[in-house]
Amino acid sequence: MPASAKTVVVRAAHMVDVLAGRTVDNAQVVITDGRITAVGKAGDAVPAGAETIDLGARTLLPGLIDMHVHLTSDPRLSGYRGLEFTDNFWTVVGVANAKRTVEAGFTTVRNVGSANFDDVALKQGIQAGYIAGPRIVPATYALGATGGHCDSTEFPPSIKVPSPGIANSPDEFRAAVRTMRKYGAEVIKVCMTGGVLSKTDSVGGQQMSLEEIKAVTDEAHMLGMRVAAHAHGTAGINDALRGGVDTIEHASLADDESFKLAKAKGAWLDMDIYDDDYILAEGAKNGVFEESLAKERAVGRKQRETFRAAHAAGVKLLFGTDGGVYPNGDNAKQFAKMVEWGMTPMEAIQAATRSAAEALDKTADVGAIATGRYGDLIAVDGDPLADVRVLEKPAFVMKGGEVVRAAP
Ligand code: ARG
């Protein structure tokens, strides 16, 4: 070990082992230069001169992962309310949300859609140490068809909005994948069907052809990126799965055929089942379009029923919340919904750790308290396996061996 190595030892009465699916007692984790070098019992030998953080009776867990956020969005500026702000205002919103997110215990996020390559800027600012925030897997601009969920459909024809993610043939989609990667995308997001918060489209309607989604997955996979498909409607979900996407976002109207396809293809469903509560309670006040509220009323409960059915069918599920649809930083509120709709607390925690790391292809780095991975840890008061709500207020957060939130 180089003389300059910085070692931190973290101890706690309990630790959730998400790989084994159990809790262990008297845990001790050693982190050297940002990565975990030993996981054992309090009392095991530690390197001389190591700093020790004793978290007492608390429970340690791996840093949480949210597979679907928009750090540069704020739900309180919905509908036309965002139009009074300058373009770079949204980067500033992202700076604030990055801090809130990591302080809430989410040490890794997949940002699936933002304008101006803002998610790349945030990632660079965090990595260079200018601002606090999670590890970010950026998608940059979401790709989609003209007039679809990822187009700006709320303006008259005379107003042109820059839209580098809009494509209308397999070749155009291929080119768009290359462009996003060129400017920093590490995952590709596509809009396969209509959406709730978009104007003029139907939530269930398919918006990309099977040929187009195949072009996206071929190109993205060739370039070493995975593909996340926004899809609420059944036909769009099923063509996205046939076309080889890695994760289905929302998945509201997935059916038995979708479950079969997802299992056969090894794809994950990533369902934002907290949002219905937030949108129906706050949406009107926040400026959400009335037509979007109507779409939410039509699809929100159905999505939760689909979540329960998918879980019962044994489909792989992830923790993704669509942060930005509700205030970023409240991500952990979705855990209670996942338990209410069929998961055990351990399964919900694994969806936000072990499985998320698999879906990101980052099991060497994040998703578990295990040797070799980053020292990304949180600690909570109480037993998260008895009450997942304790995850909503972590007492301690560490990212890469650096304390983000000190235990009181
Ligand atoms: N971004 C998504 C959309 O506009 C949000 C959906 C929220 N509603 C829900 N029930 N999950 O389609």
Boltz pocket constraint, residues with backbone or C-beta under 6 A from the ligand:
constraints:
  - pocket:
      binder: B
      contacts: [[A, 194], [A, 195], [A, 196], [A, 197], [A, 198], [A, 250], [A, 272], [A, 273], [A, 275], [A, 276], [A, 279], [A, 296], [A, 299], [A, 300], [A, 303], [A, 322], [A, 325]]
      max_distance: 6.0
